[in-house]
Amino acid sequence: MSHSILITGANGQLGTVLTQALQLKYGLENVIASDLHPSKSYEGIFEVLDVTNVERLEQVILQYEVKQIYHLAAILSANGEKNPLRTWEVNMKALLNVLEASRINHVDKVFYPSSIAVFGESAPQTNTPNDSLLDPVTSYGLSKAAGENWGKYYFHKYGLDVRSLRYPGIIGHQSNPGGGTTDYAVEIFHKAVKQQPFTCFLDEETTLPMIFMDDAVRATLELMEAPRENIKIRTSYNIAGISFSPAQVVDSIREKYPEFKVEYAPDYRQDIASKWPKSILDKEAHRDWSWKPRYSLSKITKTMIDKLENKYAMYN
């Protein structure tokens, strides 16, 4: 196989959709999905893989002559705060295994997803620039900030082509959220379509950067396809979609479902969200590989409702 691509964490919210996009682009036989547990949702090749086991990781790389790795496996922000030390240990060990195995086994490119969770109190909350000081306030954020620097280190020391995006909250209809602080923005659409009341774990005015799944996947593929010399930032690129608050999503949904009922009951995730940016600048991504989002809030709302209505109609 001349162009094998390995995805770790392929069963996750982003992994599910990104794997299918890669299969479509490169062919089923050239994409290896992997995760801790088998999945029946994939056609093509699937390997059970715990990335903290470096021997098993190397076995898969060699078996399929892997040339690119999309390393998505991680414990996310909200889940991560339940066990901070384990989050740090798992996230860092998995990444370092991927970087080292890639170096030793001549993998050409590695994609590493970062997050707006790398920003803390030192970053301006509006229009946060790419080069803001990173002082994250979650274990997940700490692991992502450290991971960005490890990616840069492996590029400069070994020439390993590591590329990274700082994802905002990702909204998609294709898969379930995976324990992040922005997950309300997915759950809220499911409740609206099922015509059930929704309890939001963030305050109604908490504005956060978000991105629609289709934009997030496209940004990832565009970054990875850009010429090596175009990639000027070797920590991670900010990418912006659109910023909004729960109240704004509710208003958007009520244009279709005027009776939709929402209560606000902020919990520990509110404290995480309140320290994150409200909006981010992504001019470097635009400059280096022509990034531009396509989805507005109204377009996201329409697409989510249409897709979920079809999905739930199939169940009934």
Buried (B, 14 or more C-beta within 10 A) or exposed (E): BEBBBBBBBBBBBBBBBBBBBBBEEBEEEBBBBBBEEEBEEBEBBBBEBBBBEBEBBBBBBEEBEBBBBBBBBBBBBBBBBEEBEEBBBBBBBBBBBBBBBBBEBEBEBBBBBBBBBBBBEEBBBEEBBBEBEBBBBBBBBBBBBBBBEBBBBBBEEBEBBBBBBBBBBBBBBBBBBBBBBBBBBBBBBBBBBEEEEBBBBBBBEBBBBBBBBBBBBBBBBBBBEBEEEEBEBBBBBBBBBBBBBBBBBBBBBBEBBEEBBBEBEBEEBBEBBBBBBBBBBBEBBBEBBEBEBEBBBEEBBBBBBEBBBEEEEEEE
